Amino acid sequence: MWFTASKSNWGLSLAALLLLAHPPVLAAQPQPNIVLILADDLGFSDLASYGSEIHTPSISTLAEQGLSFTNYHTGANCAPSRAMLLTGVDSHRSGVPNIPEMIPPEQSQYSHYSGTLGQNVVTVATLLQDAGYHTYMAGKWHLGQASDQLPSVRGFERTVALADSGADNWQQKPYIPIYKKANWYADGQEYQLPDDFYSSRFLIDKTIEFIDSNQGDGQPFFAYVPFQAVHIPVQAPQEYIDRYMGVYDQGWTALRTERLARAIKLGIVPAQTEMVTMASTPNWDSLEADQQAYEAKRMAVYAAMVEAMDHHIGRLVAHLKAIGQFDNTIFIVTSDNGAEAMGQQVQKSWINGLRMSLQDYSIDYETLGLKGSFNAIGPGFSSAAASPLAYYKFYLGEGGMRVPMIIAGPGIAANQQLTNAFAFVTDITPTILALTGVKPAPARYGGRLVEPLIGRSLMPLLQGTAETVYQAHESIGHELMGHGALFMGDYKIVFNRGTQGDNQWRLFDIVADPGETEDLSTKNPAQLQLMLARYQQYIEENNVLPTPEGYRFESQIILNGLHQVFREHILLVILLVLFFLPFVLLRQNQKIQK
């Protein structure tokens, strides 16, 4: 025993007494850095670790080091998703139920339908900054561009931010004529992009610059990197495009099938998963050879843009390793919504050529994806990007809402594992707070009443102590432009309106049937009615406004844009009509065919 009086043990006993009187102070575990990477319009199967043929080694390595979510859902378009991501509050309560460019005047007269982030919510960046974190943002903001709406006053210490819904990836240029210019801001001031700009490279360069500016001061950092990739215009360096030439020559249906097979093999979806063929998916074999070649290159540029983004993420990882910060950094990688399908199917037409030439854009095959070129994938390859899911961006089918998410880093017990537990975009902020040990905002914060978090921390999943964070009786609702969805246990009800929807409530078991191929409404009417009642409760509790009769988001962009620019420049009015008219005519034609 340590208390023996023998001479030989006296030194030991004295040391033990001193330890009891003055126990050693253990070094506190440092708070982790957080890197939140948000791709734009990235589909469910666009990453190699989710079944893609696209080379994404940097993200795949993170997946091997952490937990990949196969049943994670977000909003079906960008601004609402970003608002929920950064606040943990429903989009209708944060002021962003839709992107402002698509909100009709019948709704925009109400304060909670402004399309900009309200002062009644607190961003995760604000909470982390108040807790001693350095907070950085480089990328697309799209939550307001007034001086009191920019990220520099919403908790971010250093910023370089695109305020618009998108912009060119090669130069400071608007991608659609509703914008007079591409509105970039740095630390709250208007910003001019460098001459050698390419979006993915630039955003990582700035993130590294921000991190290095405070390196060594002992404070952790939160870096939010919302990429422009792969939002339209889809553009990439030639070296990446070359790698995918010929890869997509068999068309979108073949690609959709191949990705499903890989996703099953990886365990991303169940072995019995089936798919529907969406009405908007053209018959590949009906296209002329030159049309097939053009569409295949469009997709090659898309894949190239994904790989380029992954490459630059790899640069950030390498830099964190070089400065000794990687082992204390948690990465969250996800997408704001499903794949975009706005690209027209036919590459050449007089109206297409005219509208692009007036915007100083080319749609020539030879330069597709390069500087001065406008590119986008259409419904065909968008359905492949979402494989094996149905629908895409702007719709509440799984293809519009279910996207990849990977969380990796210190404190994440799961390693190279998958979880099929349901998770929603409002869970990200509570999870970041739990990972960093920072408390949520109280009911009154900064002298004002603020909305409480509705999301759940995903820590039990990350630590391997639970298989789900939502109980089977709990429900999560979402509404966008009159579309509706509600999740409850393994079930989902969904209502898709408009030319791509059928204006019917459907019931699916999205765990067994992620492709939403079997409507269970008649087999399980009690479940349908229960969930419809819950959805009505969601509508009432969140003050969701009705969508005007005849509303079409494509037409509303034109109307809002006309209202904005008519008095300023008649040429912009012409450009606006020319840009969106083909999309409206395409939707109308699809409606007639139905």
VOGU-3710 file (C-alpha; in Angstrom, 3 decimals, decimal comma):
1> mwftasksnw> 0,000/0,000/0,000  1,146/3,543/-0,675  0,753/4,513/3,021  3,353/2,068/4,414  5,979/3,634/6,704  8,894/1,703/5,277  11,807/3,882/4,236  11,867/2,472/0,720  8,255/3,459/0,087  8,315/6,835/1,799
11> glslaallll> 9,065/8,783/-1,356  6,195/7,091/-3,169  3,755/7,753/-0,359  4,707/11,421/-0,176  4,223/11,780/-3,925  0,823/10,133/-3,687  -0,222/12,510/-0,897  0,811/15,484/-3,002  -1,196/14,141/-5,952  -4,293/13,845/-3,797
21> ahppvlaaqp> -3,863/17,374/-2,479  -3,052/18,859/-5,887  -4,396/16,678/-8,719  -2,873/17,388/-12,142  -4,760/19,694/-14,483  -5,459/17,733/-17,672  -5,285/19,628/-20,942  -8,785/20,433/-22,154  -9,819/18,752/-25,382  -9,622/21,500/-28,021
31> qpnivlilad> -12,851/22,452/-29,730  -12,890/21,029/-33,247  -12,738/23,099/-36,382  -15,781/22,696/-38,613  -15,695/22,759/-42,414  -19,194/22,803/-43,921  -19,060/22,114/-47,653  -22,248/22,700/-49,634  -22,430/21,702/-53,284  -25,084/23,390/-55,412
41> dlgfsdlasy> -27,601/21,170/-57,261  -25,573/17,989/-56,703  -27,714/14,884/-57,284  -28,076/11,895/-54,958  -25,779/9,617/-56,986  -23,265/12,204/-58,227  -20,482/11,130/-55,845  -18,408/7,982/-56,320  -19,231/6,814/-52,797  -22,945/7,030/-53,678
51> gseihtpsis> -22,704/5,119/-56,959  -21,304/7,612/-59,450  -18,786/7,044/-62,212  -17,448/10,558/-61,494  -13,981/10,549/-59,927  -14,319/12,139/-56,453  -11,391/10,742/-54,428  -11,219/13,562/-51,872  -14,842/13,162/-50,822  -14,574/9,362/-51,013
61> tlaeqglsft> -11,677/9,492/-48,542  -13,794/11,539/-46,150  -16,580/8,972/-46,534  -14,114/6,240/-45,570  -13,250/8,197/-42,428  -16,787/8,953/-41,299  -20,513/8,366/-41,627  -22,456/8,608/-44,896  -26,185/9,319/-44,730  -28,386/7,568/-47,287
71> nyhtgancap> -31,718/8,979/-46,067  -30,818/12,658/-45,610  -33,227/15,256/-46,984  -33,065/18,958/-47,706  -35,343/21,527/-49,338  -35,940/21,283/-53,073  -34,372/24,610/-54,006  -31,451/26,642/-52,787  -32,365/29,605/-50,570  -34,869/27,760/-48,327
81> sramlltgvd> -32,346/24,942/-47,855  -29,553/27,364/-46,999  -31,732/29,187/-44,489  -32,640/25,917/-42,746  -29,050/24,664/-42,926  -27,612/27,725/-41,185  -30,344/28,250/-38,569  -32,033/24,914/-37,780  -35,393/26,664/-38,288  -38,132/25,903/-40,833
91> shrsgvpnip> -37,865/27,981/-44,001  -41,324/29,518/-43,552  -40,360/30,854/-40,135  -36,995/32,220/-41,245  -38,404/34,371/-44,076  -37,179/32,112/-46,899  -40,023/29,792/-48,027  -38,816/30,160/-51,622  -36,101/31,961/-53,554  -37,104/35,641/-53,945
101> emippeqsqy> -36,931/35,380/-57,735  -39,888/32,965/-57,658  -42,157/34,467/-54,975  -45,431/35,832/-56,423  -46,682/39,285/-55,264  -49,649/37,658/-53,501  -47,121/36,157/-51,076  -44,227/38,633/-51,073  -46,361/41,268/-49,351  -46,017/39,188/-46,164
111> shysgtlgqn> -42,852/39,613/-44,103  -42,184/35,893/-43,722  -42,253/35,516/-47,538  -39,475/38,002/-48,305  -37,052/35,353/-49,552  -34,317/36,849/-47,363  -33,089/35,644/-43,980  -35,132/37,225/-41,190  -33,819/38,895/-38,047  -35,903/36,448/-36,003
121> vvtvatllqd> -33,348/33,659/-36,519  -29,762/33,226/-35,359  -27,203/31,610/-37,642  -24,897/28,879/-36,432  -22,031/31,187/-37,440  -23,245/33,837/-34,971  -23,428/31,308/-32,137  -19,966/29,936/-32,922  -18,473/33,417/-33,258  -19,880/34,413/-29,874
131> agyhtymagk> -18,328/31,234/-28,440  -14,843/32,204/-29,628  -14,708/30,658/-33,092  -13,286/32,341/-36,132  -16,015/32,162/-38,780  -15,374/32,241/-42,512  -17,514/31,991/-45,620  -16,505/31,766/-49,276  -19,210/31,053/-51,850  -22,869/31,506/-52,699
141> whlgqasdql> -25,028/33,210/-50,059  -28,414/33,951/-51,757  -30,119/34,969/-48,498  -30,223/38,719/-49,120  -27,880/41,419/-50,393  -28,928/44,521/-48,482  -26,263/45,795/-46,108  -28,033/44,244/-43,115  -28,563/40,899/-44,892  -25,067/39,955/-46,008
151> psvrgfertv> -23,140/37,153/-44,271  -20,711/39,703/-42,815  -23,480/40,775/-40,415  -24,902/37,288/-39,871  -22,011/35,866/-37,889  -19,213/35,545/-40,441  -15,927/37,269/-39,576  -14,432/37,063/-43,083  -16,465/36,616/-46,250  -16,391/36,606/-50,001
161> aladsgadnw> -19,951/35,962/-51,074  -22,124/35,754/-54,178  -25,481/37,283/-53,288  -27,338/36,026/-56,381  -28,867/32,635/-57,186  -25,884/31,883/-59,401  -23,316/33,415/-61,713  -20,688/32,580/-64,290  -17,825/30,404/-63,065  -15,118/31,975/-65,232
171> qqkpyipiyk> -15,765/35,710/-64,870  -17,814/38,292/-63,001  -20,872/37,964/-65,160  -24,579/37,304/-64,499  -25,867/34,017/-65,864  -29,460/35,156/-66,434  -30,726/38,622/-67,363  -32,672/39,277/-64,167  -29,324/40,450/-62,782  -27,554/43,507/-64,201
181> kanwyadgqe> -24,252/42,185/-62,843  -22,890/39,344/-60,745  -23,159/40,688/-57,204  -20,088/39,632/-55,219  -19,262/41,044/-51,782  -16,206/40,736/-49,549  -16,576/41,562/-45,855  -19,726/43,541/-46,657  -18,307/45,593/-49,535  -18,787/45,163/-53,287
191> yqlpddfyss> -16,012/43,006/-54,676  -14,289/42,620/-58,023  -13,238/39,076/-58,933  -9,670/38,426/-60,126  -8,945/37,969/-63,830  -7,894/34,318/-63,365  -11,135/33,399/-61,585  -12,570/29,893/-61,671  -15,176/29,461/-58,963  -14,136/26,202/-57,269
201> rflidktief> -10,440/27,093/-57,206  -11,106/30,653/-56,039  -13,409/29,668/-53,176  -10,867/27,232/-51,749  -8,077/29,797/-52,217  -10,071/32,301/-50,138  -10,949/29,696/-47,499  -7,263/28,839/-47,085  -6,406/32,534/-46,938  -8,979/33,128/-44,200
211> idsnqgdgqp> -7,794/30,149/-42,151  -4,160/31,194/-42,443  -4,924/34,778/-41,398  -5,540/33,628/-37,819  -3,443/30,470/-37,774  -1,658/29,903/-34,476  -3,831/32,059/-32,212  -5,377/29,001/-30,532  -8,939/29,689/-31,627  -10,903/27,088/-33,612
221> ffayvpfqav> -12,577/28,020/-36,891  -15,850/27,397/-38,716  -15,466/27,526/-42,508  -18,591/27,493/-44,680  -17,813/26,745/-48,349  -20,973/26,859/-50,511  -19,671/26,044/-53,994  -21,190/27,245/-57,247  -20,686/23,722/-58,611  -22,775/22,314/-60,230
231> hipvqapqey> -25,328/25,110/-60,605  -25,930/26,477/-64,085  -23,996/27,574/-66,042  -22,209/24,225/-65,815  -18,568/24,979/-66,657  -15,215/23,294/-66,073  -11,569/23,375/-67,175  -10,818/21,490/-70,389  -8,489/19,015/-68,693  -11,392/17,709/-66,607
241> idrymgvydq> -13,844/17,697/-69,513  -11,489/15,554/-71,582  -11,636/12,768/-68,981  -15,377/12,280/-69,535  -15,639/12,549/-73,297  -17,267/9,338/-74,534  -18,374/8,252/-71,057  -22,004/9,284/-71,585  -22,510/8,239/-75,191  -25,059/5,562/-74,197
251> gwtalrterl> -27,416/8,188/-72,781  -29,258/8,973/-69,591  -31,320/5,815/-69,207  -28,224/3,610/-69,383  -26,456/5,862/-66,881  -29,426/5,858/-64,509  -29,436/2,044/-64,573  -25,665/1,770/-64,076  -25,741/4,090/-61,092  -28,552/2,127/-59,485
261> araiklgivp> -26,507/-1,074/-59,771  -23,492/0,574/-58,129  -25,624/2,156/-55,392  -27,065/-1,276/-54,565  -23,593/-2,809/-54,459  -22,373/-0,055/-52,129  -25,394/-0,469/-49,838  -26,676/3,042/-50,566  -30,140/1,691/-51,488  -31,830/-1,681/-50,888
271> aqtemvtmas> -31,196/-4,544/-53,307  -34,835/-4,585/-54,434  -34,891/-0,853/-55,335  -36,831/-0,078/-58,503  -37,102/3,099/-60,557  -39,745/4,982/-62,470  -39,139/6,639/-65,826  -40,200/10,236/-65,470  -42,509/11,701/-68,093  -39,985/14,471/-68,739
281> tpnwdslead> -37,236/11,987/-69,687  -36,892/11,866/-73,496  -36,185/8,699/-75,435  -32,428/8,730/-76,039  -32,713/6,566/-79,145  -35,097/9,068/-80,757  -32,400/11,756/-80,839  -30,275/12,382/-83,889  -26,599/11,454/-83,616  -25,470/15,080/-83,321
291> qqayeakrma> -28,049/15,687/-80,580  -26,809/12,656/-78,661  -23,236/13,878/-78,961  -24,208/17,320/-77,699  -26,150/15,966/-74,722  -23,321/13,555/-73,866  -20,833/16,427/-73,801  -23,165/18,473/-71,614  -23,014/15,675/-69,077  -19,251/15,349/-69,516
301> vyaamveamd> -18,875/19,004/-68,526  -21,163/18,386/-65,540  -19,017/15,460/-64,392  -15,903/17,553/-64,946  -17,282/20,312/-62,738  -17,987/17,808/-59,956  -14,468/16,392/-60,193  -12,920/19,873/-60,254  -14,809/20,712/-57,057  -13,545/17,499/-55,464
311> hhigrlvahl> -9,986/18,317/-56,509  -10,109/21,676/-54,755  -11,657/20,137/-51,654  -8,594/17,893/-51,705  -6,392/20,997/-51,743  -8,092/22,236/-48,583  -7,619/18,856/-46,899  -3,928/18,833/-47,853  -3,459/22,351/-46,498  -5,081/21,494/-43,165
321> kaigqfdnti> -2,742/18,527/-42,884  0,246/20,730/-43,677  -0,589/23,222/-40,905  -1,459/20,513/-38,396  -5,189/21,201/-38,255  -6,680/18,264/-40,147  -6,848/15,896/-37,172  -8,930/18,454/-35,284  -11,295/19,282/-38,152  -14,765/17,866/-38,757
331> fivtsdngae> -16,003/17,896/-42,339  -19,672/18,011/-43,329  -20,222/17,545/-47,083  -23,675/17,784/-48,640  -25,837/19,476/-51,309  -28,515/22,165/-51,096  -31,047/20,217/-53,213  -31,314/17,637/-55,977  -30,050/17,946/-59,536  -31,143/20,806/-61,801
341> amgqqvqksw> -33,063/19,994/-64,993  -33,414/23,386/-66,669  -31,180/22,640/-69,650  -33,120/22,387/-72,892  -33,022/19,147/-74,799  -32,264/20,564/-78,253  -29,012/22,429/-78,515  -29,659/24,586/-81,579  -32,548/26,911/-82,331  -32,804/30,486/-83,484
351> inglrmslqd> -34,288/31,630/-80,203  -31,634/29,797/-78,211  -28,856/31,241/-80,306  -30,304/34,758/-80,158  -30,789/34,861/-76,417  -27,304/33,492/-75,785  -25,580/35,833/-78,228  -27,341/38,810/-76,641  -25,876/37,704/-73,295  -22,450/37,196/-74,866
361> ysidyetlgl> -22,682/33,427/-74,375  -21,964/30,631/-76,817  -23,632/27,209/-76,953  -21,213/25,774/-79,508  -20,263/22,140/-79,042  -16,526/22,754/-79,366  -16,260/25,195/-76,456  -19,008/23,782/-74,244  -18,157/24,407/-70,584  -15,291/26,805/-71,249
371> kgsfnaigpg> -15,131/30,554/-70,682  -17,911/32,281/-72,600  -19,981/29,096/-72,904  -23,395/28,471/-71,380  -24,150/24,874/-70,418  -26,725/22,930/-68,402  -28,009/19,375/-68,266  -31,655/18,706/-69,027  -34,295/16,397/-67,521  -32,687/13,277/-69,016
381> fssaaaspla> -29,274/13,454/-67,388  -30,790/15,134/-64,341  -32,789/11,951/-63,767  -29,509/10,029/-63,941  -27,864/12,422/-61,480  -30,704/11,607/-59,064  -30,672/7,853/-59,757  -32,554/5,854/-58,613  -34,855/8,568/-57,302  -37,803/10,286/-58,960
391> yykfylgegg> -38,002/14,004/-59,805  -35,325/16,667/-59,355  -34,836/20,249/-58,135  -37,996/22,320/-57,505  -40,100/19,182/-56,850  -40,570/17,274/-53,608  -40,021/13,797/-55,000  -36,994/12,073/-53,497  -34,816/13,259/-56,395  -35,443/16,870/-55,393
401> mrvpmiiagp> -34,933/16,385/-51,655  -32,690/13,379/-50,934  -29,008/14,212/-51,383  -25,653/12,884/-50,161  -24,293/13,869/-46,759  -21,005/12,812/-45,188  -19,725/13,740/-41,722  -16,154/12,824/-40,823  -13,535/13,869/-38,298  -12,565/13,658/-34,618
411> giaanqqltn> -15,248/12,401/-32,263  -17,061/10,558/-35,067  -17,095/6,942/-33,904  -18,568/5,709/-37,182  -15,827/4,906/-39,698  -16,558/3,967/-43,307  -20,161/3,334/-42,323  -23,602/4,088/-43,739  -26,752/5,071/-41,915  -30,260/4,878/-43,318
421> afafvtditp> -31,657/6,916/-40,440  -33,864/9,772/-41,557  -32,233/13,182/-41,233  -33,337/16,635/-42,350  -31,493/19,835/-43,212  -32,581/21,539/-39,969  -30,515/18,918/-38,105  -27,197/20,382/-39,306  -27,080/23,412/-37,007  -27,959/21,410/-33,838
431> tilaltgvkp> -25,337/18,843/-34,829  -22,618/21,484/-35,278  -23,529/22,980/-31,911  -23,311/19,549/-30,271  -19,958/18,817/-31,925  -18,509/22,101/-30,675  -20,158/22,187/-27,265  -21,876/25,502/-28,044  -25,359/26,085/-26,652  -28,345/26,993/-28,855
441> aparyggrlv> -29,671/30,529/-28,685  -32,066/31,273/-25,807  -35,563/32,574/-26,531  -34,243/36,141/-26,521  -30,919/36,714/-28,253  -29,239/40,008/-29,075  -32,154/41,907/-27,593  -34,803/40,251/-29,766  -37,056/37,229/-29,707  -35,759/34,446/-31,945
451> epligrslmp> -37,157/31,216/-33,313  -36,152/28,021/-31,504  -34,341/25,178/-33,244  -36,607/22,474/-34,638  -33,844/20,139/-35,817  -32,219/17,291/-33,908  -28,574/16,718/-33,138  -27,247/13,758/-35,112  -24,614/13,032/-32,459  -26,216/9,706/-31,386
461> llqgtaetvy> -25,744/8,458/-34,955  -22,210/9,818/-35,190  -21,238/8,216/-31,888  -22,954/4,937/-32,697  -25,209/5,070/-29,631  -28,512/5,069/-31,537  -29,917/3,958/-34,876  -32,230/6,945/-35,312  -32,866/10,391/-33,840  -36,521/10,538/-34,898
471> qahesighel> -39,174/8,217/-33,499  -41,704/6,543/-35,783  -44,551/8,732/-34,504  -42,721/12,033/-35,136  -43,270/13,961/-38,364  -41,298/16,508/-40,382  -43,089/18,619/-43,002  -41,949/20,760/-45,907  -43,720/22,988/-48,445  -42,394/24,678/-51,576
481> mghgalfmgd> -44,409/26,539/-54,228  -47,538/24,527/-53,462  -45,726/21,182/-53,424  -45,996/19,361/-50,113  -44,190/16,564/-48,301  -44,254/15,032/-44,834  -41,976/12,343/-43,410  -42,975/10,019/-40,601  -40,976/6,916/-39,735  -40,340/4,999/-42,949
491> ykivfnrgtq> -43,211/6,770/-44,696  -43,500/9,877/-46,806  -46,511/11,596/-48,316  -45,865/13,875/-51,263  -47,866/16,235/-53,465  -46,254/17,541/-56,662  -48,170/20,129/-58,636  -47,685/21,709/-62,038  -46,636/20,255/-65,357  -44,297/17,676/-63,809
501> gdnqwrlfdi> -46,655/16,746/-60,970  -50,024/15,026/-60,884  -51,688/17,111/-58,140  -52,337/13,985/-56,066  -51,193/13,043/-52,592  -49,131/9,863/-52,698  -47,873/7,618/-49,884  -44,530/5,814/-50,122  -42,314/3,680/-47,936  -39,105/5,513/-48,840
511> vadpgetedl> -36,889/3,105/-46,881  -37,944/-0,001/-48,831  -38,876/1,967/-51,968  -36,630/5,054/-52,304  -37,521/5,269/-55,994  -41,150/6,024/-55,055  -42,488/3,400/-57,436  -45,385/1,983/-55,380  -48,077/4,324/-54,087  -49,440/2,842/-50,850
521> stknpaqlql> -52,416/5,190/-50,531  -55,046/2,544/-51,235  -53,224/-0,198/-49,317  -52,726/1,896/-46,198  -55,372/4,645/-46,183  -55,171/5,079/-42,399  -51,486/6,012/-42,626  -52,243/8,433/-45,451  -54,994/10,157/-43,468  -52,861/10,386/-40,347
531> mlaryqqyie> -50,040/12,014/-42,288  -52,382/14,366/-44,160  -53,662/15,581/-40,804  -50,092/16,102/-39,621  -49,291/18,028/-42,809  -52,286/20,299/-42,262  -51,007/20,907/-38,749  -47,590/21,775/-40,189  -49,199/24,258/-42,627  -51,092/26,001/-39,829
541> ennvlptpeg> -48,234/26,095/-37,335  -45,827/27,593/-39,869  -48,265/30,039/-41,481  -47,752/28,567/-44,949  -49,560/30,721/-47,500  -51,603/29,249/-50,356  -50,019/29,237/-53,795  -51,879/31,419/-56,313  -54,017/29,626/-58,870  -52,076/28,900/-62,042
551> yrfesqiiln> -48,678/29,604/-60,474  -45,661/28,375/-62,481  -42,200/29,115/-61,164  -40,734/29,552/-64,682  -43,308/32,220/-65,530  -42,947/33,913/-62,148  -39,222/34,480/-62,696  -40,093/36,323/-65,911  -42,784/38,419/-64,226  -40,606/39,303/-61,243
561> glhqvfrehi> -37,708/40,090/-63,538  -39,860/42,298/-65,763  -41,075/44,202/-62,743  -37,493/44,702/-61,612  -35,858/45,800/-64,859  -38,605/47,277/-67,062  -37,966/50,850/-66,025  -34,213/50,453/-66,166  -33,412/48,893/-69,518  -35,714/47,686/-72,258
571> llvillvlff> -32,970/45,362/-73,582  -32,981/43,487/-70,275  -36,710/42,948/-70,677  -36,164/41,406/-74,106  -33,338/39,253/-72,804  -35,425/38,062/-69,897  -38,314/36,968/-72,116  -35,983/35,278/-74,601  -34,111/33,435/-71,845  -37,106/31,867/-70,124
581> lpfvllrqnq> -39,580/31,525/-73,003  -38,140/28,169/-74,156  -38,567/26,712/-70,662  -42,181/27,878/-70,495  -42,942/26,508/-73,959  -41,274/23,206/-73,091  -43,365/22,813/-69,940  -46,528/23,705/-71,859  -45,698/21,152/-74,556  -45,145/18,449/-71,933
591> kiqk> -48,484/19,346/-70,372  -50,255/19,000/-73,737  -48,581/15,631/-74,361  -49,898/14,365/-71,025
//
